[in-house]
Amino acid sequence: MPPLFRRAALAILLAAFGAAAFAQAQKAPAYEPTSGQEGKDVVWIPTPQVVVDKMLDMARVGPADFVMDLGSGDGRTVITAAKRGARALGVEYNPDMVEYAKRLAHKEGVTNRASFVKQDLFQTDLSQATVITMFLLPDINLKLRPKILELKPGTRIVSNSFTMGDWKEDEKAEMSRDAGCNVSWCTALLWIVPAKVAGVYKVPQGDLTLKQQFQELSGTLHTGGQTYALQGKVRGEEIQFTAGGRRYNGRWNGKTVELKS
Ligand SMILES: C[S@@+](CC[C@H](N)C(=O)[O-])C[C@H]1O[C@@H](n2cnc3c(N)ncnc32)[C@H](O)[C@@H]1O
C-alpha cells in the first residue's frame, strides 16, 4: 500500500476505535457501591451520617485538624470533616471506592480539603493525623493499637462501634432511634492518646510515683510526711488524680510532670 493510503487507513482505524471507546464509556454505568460488599480486610458498610456527626463532635474536629479515615468507603467522614474546615484524608483499598468518594467530594465542593488515596490502612503513616476515624473490626483496631499508642499525645481516635480491647474508651455515645440512628452501628467511641507519664518525680508537693495502664493512673504521692495512694487519669498531656482526699491537676511537658495543686 502506498504510504499516503497507509496513513489514511490508519487515521480511519484510529477514529473508529476512538468512537467505539467513547461510546463504551458513555454506556458504562457509573460505579455504585452496595452496602455489605467485600473489602480487603472488612466489608463496606457506611456509618450512619448522625454517627459520623457525633464522632466528629466527640473529637472536636475543627479547622486546625488533620483527620484520617482508615477504610474511608464512600468518603462521608472525610467530606463531613472537610466541611468543618479540617484537612481530611481517606485511606481506602478499593480503587472504585476511592474514585467514587472523590466524585462525591467534588459534588460537595470540598476537594481543596478532602482527599483520598488508594492504600492499605496497615501500610499507612498515621503520624501527621490529629484525629483518626474508623469503622473497622475489633481485631483490626487491636492490630492498629500499638501504632496508635505511639502517636502524639492528645491525638483523638474515634471508632464506630468497635472497641480497642482492654484500652477502655474515654467517652462513649449511643445514638438512639430518636437521635436519628435507625439502623445498626449507632455507637461512637473516643480515645485520646495518653502521654507516657509513668515514673518517679520530684514535685513541689513532695515525691510522686506514677504507674500507668493506658490512660489510667495509680501510684503514690508522698507529701507532708505521709504517703497516699493515688488514682487518676491522663488525657493527652493533662494529668488529674486524687490522693489523700485531695484532687491534683498537672501536665506532662514532654520530660516531666508539672503538678499544680
Ligand atoms: C465498614 S467500611 C467503613 C467506611 C467508612 N469509614 C464509614 O465509616 O462509612 C470499611 C471500609 O474499609 C475498606 N477496607 C477494608 N480493608 C482495608 C484495608 N486493608 N485498607 C484500606 N481500606 C480497607 C473497605 O473497602 C470499606 O470501604
Ligand as a Chemical Component Dictionary entry (heavy atoms), coordinates in Angstrom:
data_LIG
# 
_chem_comp.id                   LIG 
_chem_comp.type                 NON-POLYMER 
_chem_comp.pdbx_formal_charge   0 
_chem_comp.three_letter_code    LIG 
# 
loop_
_chem_comp_atom.comp_id 
_chem_comp_atom.atom_id 
_chem_comp_atom.alt_atom_id 
_chem_comp_atom.type_symbol 
_chem_comp_atom.charge 
_chem_comp_atom.model_Cartn_x 
_chem_comp_atom.model_Cartn_y 
_chem_comp_atom.model_Cartn_z 
_chem_comp_atom.pdbx_ordinal 
LIG C1  C1  C 0  -17.127 -0.675 57.315 1  
LIG S1  S1  S 1  -16.486 0.269  55.952 2  
LIG C2  C2  C 0  -16.370 1.908  56.669 3  
LIG C3  C3  C 0  -16.439 3.017  55.644 4  
LIG C4  C4  C 0  -16.351 4.435  56.211 5  
LIG N1  N1  N 0  -15.179 4.624  57.051 6  
LIG C5  C5  C 0  -17.581 4.756  57.023 7  
LIG O1  O1  O 0  -17.468 4.792  58.253 8  
LIG O2  O2  O -1 -18.642 4.962  56.415 9  
LIG C6  C6  C 0  -14.772 -0.269 55.892 10 
LIG C7  C7  C 0  -14.016 0.183  54.642 11 
LIG O3  O3  O 0  -12.670 -0.248 54.766 12 
LIG C8  C8  C 0  -12.175 -0.639 53.489 13 
LIG N2  N2  N 0  -11.022 -1.532 53.725 14 
LIG C9  C9  C 0  -11.035 -2.842 54.086 15 
LIG N3  N3  N 0  -9.782  -3.289 54.279 16 
LIG C10 C10 C 0  -8.940  -2.234 54.026 17 
LIG C11 C11 C 0  -7.532  -2.077 54.076 18 
LIG N4  N4  N 0  -6.696  -3.052 54.414 19 
LIG N5  N5  N 0  -7.025  -0.855 53.753 20 
LIG C12 C12 C 0  -7.835  0.162  53.404 21 
LIG N6  N6  N 0  -9.187  0.056  53.352 22 
LIG C13 C13 C 0  -9.739  -1.117 53.665 23 
LIG C14 C14 C 0  -13.381 -1.297 52.853 24 
LIG O4  O4  O 0  -13.233 -1.330 51.438 25 
LIG C15 C15 C 0  -14.521 -0.389 53.322 26 
LIG O5  O5  O 0  -14.758 0.649  52.425 27 
# 
loop_
_chem_comp_bond.comp_id 
_chem_comp_bond.atom_id_1 
_chem_comp_bond.atom_id_2 
_chem_comp_bond.value_order 
_chem_comp_bond.pdbx_ordinal 
LIG C1  S1  SING 1  
LIG S1  C2  SING 2  
LIG S1  C6  SING 3  
LIG C2  C3  SING 4  
LIG C3  C4  SING 5  
LIG C4  N1  SING 6  
LIG C4  C5  SING 7  
LIG C5  O1  DOUB 8  
LIG C5  O2  SING 9  
LIG C6  C7  SING 10 
LIG C7  O3  SING 11 
LIG C7  C15 SING 12 
LIG O3  C8  SING 13 
LIG C8  N2  SING 14 
LIG C8  C14 SING 15 
LIG N2  C9  SING 16 
LIG N2  C13 SING 17 
LIG C9  N3  DOUB 18 
LIG N3  C10 SING 19 
LIG C10 C11 SING 20 
LIG C10 C13 DOUB 21 
LIG C11 N4  SING 22 
LIG C11 N5  DOUB 23 
LIG N5  C12 SING 24 
LIG C12 N6  DOUB 25 
LIG N6  C13 SING 26 
LIG C14 O4  SING 27 
LIG C14 C15 SING 28 
LIG C15 O5  SING 29 
# 
